[in-house]
Amino acid sequence: MAPLKSFMLLCAASLLPSIYGRHVPFELNLTWEVGSPDGNPREMIFMNGQFPGPELRIDEGDNVEFIVHNHLPFNTSIHFHGIEQQNTVWSDGVPGLTQKPIQPGESFTYKWTATQYGTYWYHSHARSTMADGLYGPIWINPKPGSPQPFGLISNNEDDIRAMRRAEANPRLVVLSDWDHLTSEEYQALQVYSGLDVFCVDSILINGRGAVHCPSADEIYSYETPYLRGAIDNKNLTDKGCYPNIFKTQGNFSYDESKIPPGVNSGCVATTGSQEVIEVDAHEKWASFKFISAAFMKSFVVSIDEHPMWVYEVDGHYIEPKLVDSFSMFNGERYSAMVKLDKTPKNYTIRIPDTNVDQIIAGFATLSYKNGKDLGPSKPYVNYGGLNVSADVVSLDVKSLPPYPPIKPAAHADKMLNLTLGRIESSWQWTLQGSQLYDIMANLDTPLLFDVNARKNLGSKLTPSTTNGTWVDLLLQMGEFPNTPPIQAPHVIHKHSNKAFIIGFGQGFFNWTSVEEAVKEAPGSFELENPQLRDTFVTNALTGPAWMLLRYQVVNPGPFLLHCHIETHLASGMGVALLDGIDKWPEVPPEYAI
């Protein structure tokens, strides 16, 4: 029972008010201007005149006052991805659930306490406008005395001290994809054509990048045999995009002629710019906190000739893993500790797509202070996201146990069954199985202020839970009419507190209970020290698959569970969890509507 007790203490600590935390004001002025992060100009969102937004670096226990001034020509909101908002649900930033949208010319103040440590980020949660650039990084420094896993990386005291210094002053690296269409144009194109559009123009590192246009032969060389079979041996476009066929679109009506040139094909290279991250070998170690602010793509992360110790995932320490590369999806955060013991020069940071639906890559430079120009560095992965040799070590994302160990409850009080897939058209996705979540519902009467407004979404999209109970979320990737048996990974984000990944497997979850499933398929479950995440990647590339999450209801209020691929949420892939409906929170007068 000790691990379970430790988890309960963790929850209890997050419930306590901050006694010693500082008051941290943070102001954000949002403007709509022309920018060209990859060398191609388009209208986009700037925050205090910059992109990405300014870093928010605070300490665990601090009280944040995050003031947003909306000078955009449309409404907006800000969500703090991964921040549990314990007792501050009104600052979760979801229009229709926890607030009204911030109208043009208006301001809104979010107040919350940093009850956690780790890597997080803030971003727009209004329609798909995150794809227009509204995002920025958050780093919360752990309180003194917090257990840290650096002794599992090295037993050398000098190394451990250097790693602690690196952790206290990390490099925040925001990864994102970028398109030359605005988010409104991108979404409208799906409705107009009937197609699920998934092609982008570039990959950015800290807001810098360029459009790359490899030759047809080069693109072909990055295609795996599995990929060629999956797309019926058809050619990829000159932007590296997959063709619009049954296996990528399903058997729905669409008109490919309505897609204008430049969206899926018609690559035009740009010079753009490249991020340079300087390190000093005298510091011995450097911490890189990678944040995926992608609206569409997933990435493979590597630093040439520099193995990485992955030690924090989604804002929580894990047992460190030594790897050469790792994959990360929309909204995820991975922290890597890197030893600075190589020849002082420049090394390429490579961020290709995972080869799931497009062959595309972005690049940055790791530059040693006072280094010399000694030629190109040796890669672990290529432009297509594939390992360059058999001895390259990739992260096993199925085994990332928390540090120190945390054990969830052995049994849950309730299970919510969710089925993921396409319905009605190629571009519309459901999380519930038969209904689409309307992100425009209840904008004037958010559920936090009137729980009866759930009728506008329907009971299937607003499941309720009881405070203090444990809940299982079953994510079933299945076969829908008119769709192929495989589907690209979905990235499911849970607002409020994190959840444990206690099981996953191929096929359908046909058991009548979790207990029965554990008995018959024990290898599919981990109940002793399972992953603790706020972002969950499904995988049904080979057919139906399932994932089982478990969390405790400790923070009453309406919290969104949704796919973090922006077009998927905009088309309906979400549900509102009405947590602790028996203890519904009382909203402070300053947030009354």
C-alpha positions in Angstrom: 0.0 0.0 0.0 3.0 2.3 0.3 3.0 3.4 -3.4 -0.8 4.1 -3.2 -0.2 6.1 -0.1 2.5 8.1 -1.8 0.0 8.9 -4.6 -2.6 10.0 -2.1 0.0 12.3 -0.5 0.8 13.7 -3.9 -2.9 14.5 -4.4 -3.2 16.0 -1.0 -0.2 18.2 -1.5 -1.8 19.6 -4.6 -4.9 20.5 -2.6 -3.1 22.7 -0.1 -3.1 26.4 -0.7 0.2 28.0 -1.5 1.8 29.5 1.6 5.2 30.6 0.4 4.6 31.1 -3.3 5.3 34.4 -4.9 2.7 36.4 -6.8 3.8 36.3 -10.4 2.0 38.7 -12.8 2.4 37.9 -16.5 0.8 40.0 -19.2 0.1 39.0 -22.8 -0.9 41.4 -25.6 -2.3 39.5 -28.6 -2.0 41.1 -32.0 -2.8 40.0 -35.6 0.1 40.9 -37.9 2.0 39.6 -40.9 4.9 37.3 -40.1 7.1 34.9 -41.9 8.6 32.3 -39.5 9.5 30.0 -42.4 10.3 32.7 -45.0 6.8 32.9 -46.4 4.6 35.8 -45.2 1.1 35.3 -43.8 -1.1 36.8 -41.1 -0.6 35.3 -37.7 -0.8 35.9 -34.0 2.0 37.7 -32.1 2.3 37.8 -28.3 3.9 40.9 -26.9 5.3 41.4 -30.4 7.0 38.0 -30.6 6.4 34.4 -31.7 6.4 32.0 -30.0 5.0 33.7 -26.9 7.3 34.7 -24.0 8.5 32.1 -21.6 6.7 31.8 -18.2 9.4 30.5 -15.7 8.1 30.1 -12.2 8.6 28.0 -9.0 6.4 25.3 -7.7 4.0 27.0 -5.3 3.9 30.3 -7.1 0.6 32.1 -7.7 0.2 33.2 -11.3 -1.8 36.1 -12.5 -1.9 35.7 -16.3 -3.5 38.8 -18.0 -4.6 38.5 -21.6 -5.4 41.6 -23.7 -7.1 40.6 -26.9 -6.3 43.0 -29.8 -7.1 40.3 -32.4 -10.0 40.7 -34.9 -11.6 37.6 -33.4 -12.3 36.1 -29.9 -9.9 33.8 -28.1 -9.0 32.1 -24.9 -5.8 30.7 -23.3 -5.4 27.1 -21.9 -2.5 26.1 -19.7 -1.7 22.6 -21.1 -1.1 20.1 -18.3 -1.7 22.6 -15.5 -4.2 20.8 -13.2 -6.0 24.0 -12.1 -6.7 22.6 -8.7 -9.6 24.7 -7.2 -9.3 27.2 -10.1 -11.4 25.5 -12.9 -12.5 29.0 -14.1 -8.9 29.5 -15.3 -8.8 26.4 -17.5 -9.5 28.5 -20.6 -12.1 26.5 -22.5 -14.9 28.5 -24.1 -18.3 26.9 -23.5 -17.0 25.0 -20.5 -15.1 27.3 -18.1 -15.5 30.8 -19.6 -16.9 33.0 -22.3 -14.5 33.7 -25.1 -12.4 36.9 -24.7 -13.9 39.2 -27.3 -11.8 41.6 -29.4 -10.8 44.6 -27.4 -11.4 42.9 -24.1 -9.1 41.5 -21.4 -9.3 38.4 -19.1 -7.2 37.5 -16.1 -6.4 33.8 -15.3 -5.3 33.0 -11.8 -3.9 29.7 -10.7 -1.3 28.2 -8.4 1.6 26.1 -9.6 0.8 23.0 -7.6 3.1 20.9 -9.9 6.7 21.1 -11.2 7.7 20.4 -14.7 7.3 21.4 -18.3 4.0 22.8 -19.6 2.8 25.4 -22.2 0.0 27.8 -22.9 -2.0 28.1 -26.1 -5.2 29.2 -27.7 -8.3 27.1 -27.1 -10.6 28.9 -29.4 -11.4 27.0 -32.6 -8.1 26.1 -34.3 -6.3 29.4 -33.8 -3.4 27.7 -32.0 -2.3 27.0 -35.6 -1.9 30.7 -36.1 0.8 30.9 -33.6 -0.8 31.5 -30.2 1.4 29.4 -27.9 4.4 29.7 -25.5 6.4 27.6 -23.0 6.0 27.2 -19.2 8.7 25.8 -16.9 7.9 25.2 -13.2 11.0 24.7 -11.1 10.5 22.0 -8.4 10.4 23.0 -4.8 13.6 22.4 -2.8 14.0 18.8 -1.7 11.9 17.3 -4.4 13.2 13.8 -5.5 15.1 14.1 -8.8 16.2 11.1 -10.9 19.7 12.3 -11.7 21.4 9.8 -9.5 20.0 7.1 -11.8 22.0 8.8 -14.7 25.3 9.0 -12.9 26.7 8.2 -9.5 29.4 10.9 -9.9 28.6 13.8 -7.5 30.1 16.4 -9.9 27.8 15.1 -12.7 24.8 15.1 -10.4 25.5 18.7 -9.3 25.9 19.8 -12.9 22.6 18.1 -13.9 20.8 19.9 -11.1 22.2 23.2 -12.3 21.1 22.3 -15.8 17.6 21.5 -14.5 17.4 24.8 -12.8 18.2 26.7 -16.0 16.9 24.5 -18.9 16.7 25.3 -22.6 13.0 25.4 -23.6 12.6 24.2 -27.1 9.1 24.7 -28.8 8.5 22.4 -31.8 5.6 23.2 -34.1 4.3 22.7 -37.6 3.4 25.6 -39.8 1.1 26.1 -42.8 0.8 29.0 -45.2 -3.0 29.0 -44.8 -4.5 30.5 -41.7 -6.4 28.2 -39.4 -9.7 29.5 -40.6 -8.7 28.9 -44.2 -7.4 25.4 -43.4 -10.6 24.3 -41.6 -12.9 25.9 -44.3 -11.0 23.9 -47.0 -11.9 20.7 -45.3 -15.6 21.6 -45.2 -15.5 22.8 -48.8 -13.7 19.8 -50.3 -14.9 17.1 -48.0 -11.3 16.0 -47.5 -9.3 15.4 -44.3 -6.4 17.8 -45.0 -3.2 16.9 -43.2 -0.4 18.5 -45.2 1.7 21.4 -43.8 4.5 23.6 -45.2 7.3 23.5 -42.6 8.4 22.5 -39.2 9.6 25.2 -36.8 12.0 25.1 -33.8 11.4 28.0 -31.4 9.5 29.8 -34.3 12.2 29.4 -36.9 12.3 27.2 -40.0 12.2 27.0 -43.7 10.3 25.2 -46.5 12.4 22.3 -47.8 11.6 20.6 -51.2 13.5 17.3 -51.6 13.6 15.7 -55.0 11.1 12.9 -55.9 13.9 10.3 -55.7 14.9 11.5 -52.2 11.3 11.4 -51.0 10.9 7.9 -52.4 14.1 6.8 -50.6 12.4 7.6 -47.2 9.3 5.6 -47.9 9.2 2.3 -45.9 7.8 -0.9 -47.5 4.9 -0.7 -45.0 4.2 2.9 -46.1 4.3 2.0 -49.8 1.8 -0.9 -49.2 -0.4 1.3 -47.1 -0.8 3.9 -49.9 -1.1 1.3 -52.7 2.3 2.1 -54.1 1.1 5.5 -55.2 3.5 8.5 -55.3 3.8 11.0 -52.5 3.4 14.7 -53.6 6.4 17.0 -53.9 5.6 18.2 -50.4 5.9 14.6 -49.2 2.2 14.3 -48.5 0.3 11.0 -48.8 -2.3 10.6 -51.6 -6.0 11.0 -51.0 -7.2 7.4 -51.2 -9.5 5.1 -49.2 -6.7 4.3 -46.7 -6.2 8.0 -45.9 -9.7 9.4 -46.4 -12.2 6.5 -46.1 -15.1 5.8 -48.4 -16.8 9.3 -48.1 -17.7 11.8 -50.7 -15.1 14.5 -51.5 -13.9 16.6 -54.3 -10.1 16.7 -54.6 -10.4 19.3 -57.4 -11.4 21.9 -54.7 -8.0 21.7 -53.1 -6.0 24.7 -54.5 -2.4 24.3 -55.7 0.2 24.7 -52.9 -1.9 22.8 -50.2 -1.0 19.2 -51.0 1.5 19.8 -53.8 3.4 22.7 -55.3 6.4 22.9 -53.0 8.3 26.2 -53.1 11.5 26.3 -51.1 12.3 29.2 -48.8 15.5 30.3 -47.1 13.7 31.1 -43.8 15.9 31.0 -40.7 17.3 28.5 -38.2 17.3 28.4 -34.4 20.8 28.2 -32.8 21.0 26.9 -29.2 24.4 27.6 -27.6 25.9 25.4 -24.9 29.1 25.7 -22.9 31.1 22.5 -22.4 32.3 23.8 -19.0 28.7 23.3 -17.8 29.1 19.6 -18.4 25.4 18.9 -18.9 22.5 20.7 -20.5 18.7 20.1 -20.1 16.5 20.4 -23.2 12.8 20.6 -22.6 11.0 19.8 -25.8 7.4 21.0 -26.2 5.2 19.9 -29.1 3.0 22.8 -30.1 2.1 21.1 -33.3 -1.5 21.5 -34.6 -1.1 18.5 -36.9 2.2 16.7 -37.0 4.2 14.3 -34.8 8.0 14.5 -34.6 11.2 12.5 -34.2 13.7 14.4 -32.0 17.5 13.9 -32.1 20.7 15.8 -31.7 23.5 14.6 -33.9 26.2 12.6 -32.0 24.6 13.4 -28.6 22.7 10.6 -26.8 20.0 11.9 -24.6 18.7 10.8 -21.1 15.0 11.3 -21.2 14.0 12.0 -17.6 10.7 14.0 -17.6 7.6 13.4 -19.6 4.4 15.5 -19.5 5.7 17.5 -16.5 6.6 14.5 -14.3 10.0 12.8 -13.6 10.5 9.3 -14.9 13.2 6.6 -14.6 15.7 8.0 -17.1 16.1 6.3 -20.4 19.3 6.7 -22.6 18.3 7.0 -26.2 19.5 8.5 -29.5 16.0 9.7 -30.6 12.4 9.8 -29.5 9.0 10.5 -31.0 6.6 13.0 -29.6 3.1 14.1 -30.5 0.9 17.1 -30.2 0.9 18.6 -26.7 3.5 16.2 -25.3 6.6 17.4 -23.4 9.9 15.4 -23.1 12.9 16.6 -21.2 16.4 15.3 -22.1 19.6 15.7 -20.2 22.6 15.8 -22.6 26.2 15.4 -21.7 28.4 18.2 -23.3 31.5 16.1 -24.0 31.8 16.2 -27.7 34.3 18.2 -29.9 33.3 21.9 -29.7 31.6 22.7 -33.0 28.0 22.8 -34.4 25.7 19.8 -34.4 22.4 19.5 -36.2 19.2 19.1 -34.2 16.8 17.1 -36.5 13.1 17.3 -36.2 11.5 15.2 -39.0 7.9 14.0 -39.0 7.3 10.4 -37.8 6.5 9.3 -41.3 2.8 8.9 -40.4 1.3 11.1 -43.1 4.0 13.3 -44.6 7.7 13.3 -45.2 8.9 16.6 -43.9 11.6 17.9 -41.5 12.9 20.9 -39.6 16.3 21.7 -38.3 18.2 23.7 -35.6 21.8 23.9 -34.5 23.4 22.9 -31.2 26.4 25.2 -31.1 29.3 24.8 -28.6 30.7 28.0 -27.3 34.0 28.9 -28.9 33.5 25.9 -31.3 35.2 25.6 -34.6 33.8 24.8 -38.1 34.8 21.2 -38.5 32.2 20.1 -41.1 28.8 18.4 -40.8 27.8 16.2 -37.9 26.7 12.6 -38.1 22.9 12.0 -37.9 21.0 9.4 -36.0 17.8 9.8 -38.2 17.3 11.0 -41.7 14.9 13.5 -43.3 12.1 10.9 -43.3 12.4 10.2 -39.6 14.0 6.8 -40.1 17.1 5.5 -38.2 20.2 5.7 -40.3 21.5 2.4 -38.8 20.4 -0.6 -36.8 22.3 0.5 -33.7 20.4 3.7 -33.2 18.4 3.5 -30.0 14.8 4.9 -30.1 12.8 5.5 -27.0 10.3 2.8 -26.0 7.3 4.9 -25.1 5.4 2.0 -23.6 7.8 1.9 -20.6 8.2 5.3 -18.9 7.6 4.6 -15.2 7.3 7.6 -12.9 10.1 8.5 -10.5 9.6 8.0 -7.6 7.1 5.1 -8.2 3.4 5.9 -7.9 0.7 3.3 -7.6 -2.9 4.0 -8.6 -5.9 2.4 -7.0 -6.3 -1.4 -7.7 -9.9 -0.9 -8.8 -12.0 1.8 -10.4 -15.5 2.9 -9.4 -16.6 3.6 -12.9 -15.6 3.0 -16.5 -16.4 5.4 -19.4 -16.3 3.7 -22.8 -15.1 5.9 -25.7 -14.8 4.9 -29.3 -12.5 6.9 -31.7 -13.0 7.2 -35.4 -14.4 9.0 -38.4 -18.1 9.5 -38.9 -20.2 11.4 -41.4 -17.2 12.6 -43.6 -13.5 12.2 -44.1 -12.7 15.2 -41.9 -15.1 14.6 -39.0 -13.9 12.6 -36.0 -15.7 11.4 -32.9 -14.3 10.5 -29.5 -17.5 9.2 -28.1 -18.4 6.8 -30.9 -21.5 8.2 -32.5 -21.7 12.0 -31.8 -19.6 15.1 -32.5 -18.6 17.6 -29.8 -19.7 21.1 -30.8 -16.9 23.5 -29.8 -19.2 26.4 -30.4 -21.9 25.3 -27.9 -22.6 27.2 -24.7 -20.3 30.1 -25.5 -22.7 32.4 -23.6 -23.7 29.9 -20.9 -20.5 27.8 -20.1 -21.2 24.6 -18.2 -19.3 25.7 -15.2 -21.9 28.4 -14.6 -24.9 26.4 -15.7 -24.5 22.7 -15.6 -28.0 22.3 -17.2 -26.5 23.7 -20.4 -25.1 20.2 -21.0 -28.4 19.5 -22.8 -26.9 21.5 -25.7 -24.2 18.9 -26.1 -26.1 15.8 -25.0 -25.6 13.3 -22.1 -23.3 11.1 -24.1 -20.8 14.0 -24.6 -21.1 15.1 -21.0 -20.5 12.1 -18.7 -20.4 12.9 -15.0 -18.4 11.5 -12.2 -18.5 11.6 -8.4 -15.8 13.4 -6.4 -13.2 11.2 -4.8 -13.9 8.2 -7.0 -11.6 6.5 -9.4 -12.5 6.4 -13.1 -11.3 4.3 -16.0 -11.4 5.8 -19.5 -11.4 3.1 -22.2 -10.2 4.5 -25.6 -11.2 2.0 -28.3 -9.9 2.5 -31.8 -12.3 0.4 -33.9 -13.7 -0.1 -37.3 -16.4 2.3 -38.5 -18.5 2.1 -41.6 -16.8 3.5 -44.7 -13.4 3.7 -43.0 -10.2 1.6 -43.3 -9.3 -0.7 -40.4 -6.2 1.5 -39.6 -6.1 5.1 -38.6 -3.3 7.5 -37.8 -2.5 8.0 -34.1 -4.8 10.3 -32.1 -3.4 12.4 -29.4 -5.9 12.5 -26.5 -5.3 15.3 -23.9 -7.0 15.3 -20.5 -7.6 18.7 -18.8 -7.2 18.9 -15.0 -5.2 16.2 -13.2 -3.2 13.5 -14.9 -4.2 9.9 -15.5 -2.3 6.6 -15.4 -2.0 4.5 -18.5 -2.8 1.1 -17.0 -3.2 -1.0 -20.1 -3.2 -1.1 -23.9 -3.5 -3.8 -26.6 -4.4 -4.7 -30.1 -8.0 -5.7 -31.1 -11.1 -4.9 -29.2 -11.5 -4.7 -25.4 -14.1 -7.5 -25.1 -13.9 -8.2 -21.4 -16.7 -7.4 -19.0 -14.4 -5.8 -16.5 -10.8 -4.7 -16.0 -10.3 -7.4 -13.4 -11.3 -10.0 -15.9 -9.0 -8.5 -18.5 -6.0 -8.4 -16.2 -6.6 -12.1 -15.3 -6.8 -13.2 -18.9 -4.2 -10.8 -20.4 -1.8 -9.8 -17.6 0.9 -8.7 -20.1 -1.3 -5.9 -21.4 -1.5 -4.2 -18.0 0.7 -2.3 -15.6 -0.8 -1.5 -12.2 2.3 -1.2 -10.0 4.1 1.9 -11.5 2.2 2.9 -14.7 2.9 5.9 -16.8 1.4 9.2 -15.4 0.5 11.5 -18.3 -1.9 14.2 -19.4 -1.5 13.5 -23.1 -2.1 10.0 -24.6 -1.1 8.7 -28.0 -3.3 5.9 -29.5 -1.9 3.6 -32.1 -4.1 1.7 -34.5 -1.8 1.5 -37.5 -2.3 -2.3 -37.8 -6.0 -2.4 -37.0 -8.3 -2.0 -34.0 -6.5 -1.2 -30.7 -7.4 0.0 -27.2 -5.9 2.0 -24.3 -7.1 2.1 -20.7 -6.5 5.2 -18.5 -7.3 5.5 -14.7 -7.6 8.7 -12.7 -9.0 9.9 -9.4 -11.6 12.7 -9.4 -10.1 15.3 -7.1 -11.0 18.6 -8.8 -14.7 19.2 -9.5 -15.7 21.0 -12.6 -16.2 20.6 -16.4 -13.0 19.4 -18.0 -12.4 18.7 -21.7 -11.0 15.4 -23.0 -10.1 15.7 -26.6 -7.9 15.0 -29.5 -5.1 17.5 -29.7 -4.9 17.4 -33.5 -6.5 20.8 -34.0 -8.7 19.9 -37.0 -9.9 16.8 -35.2 -11.1 18.7 -32.2 -12.6 21.4 -34.4 -14.6 18.8 -36.2 -16.0 17.2 -33.1 -13.4 14.9 -31.4 -14.0 15.6 -27.7 -16.2 15.0 -24.6 -16.7 17.2 -21.5 -16.0 15.3 -18.3 -18.2 16.7 -15.6 -16.0 15.7 -12.7 -17.3 15.8 -9.1 -20.7 16.8 -10.2 -21.8 16.2 -6.6 -19.4 18.9 -5.4 -19.8 21.4 -8.2 -17.5 24.4 -7.5 -18.7 27.9 -6.5 -17.4 30.5 -8.9 -15.7 33.5 -7.3 -17.6 36.8 -7.9 -14.8 38.2 -10.0 -15.4 35.4 -12.6 -19.2 35.7 -12.6 -20.8 36.1 -16.0 
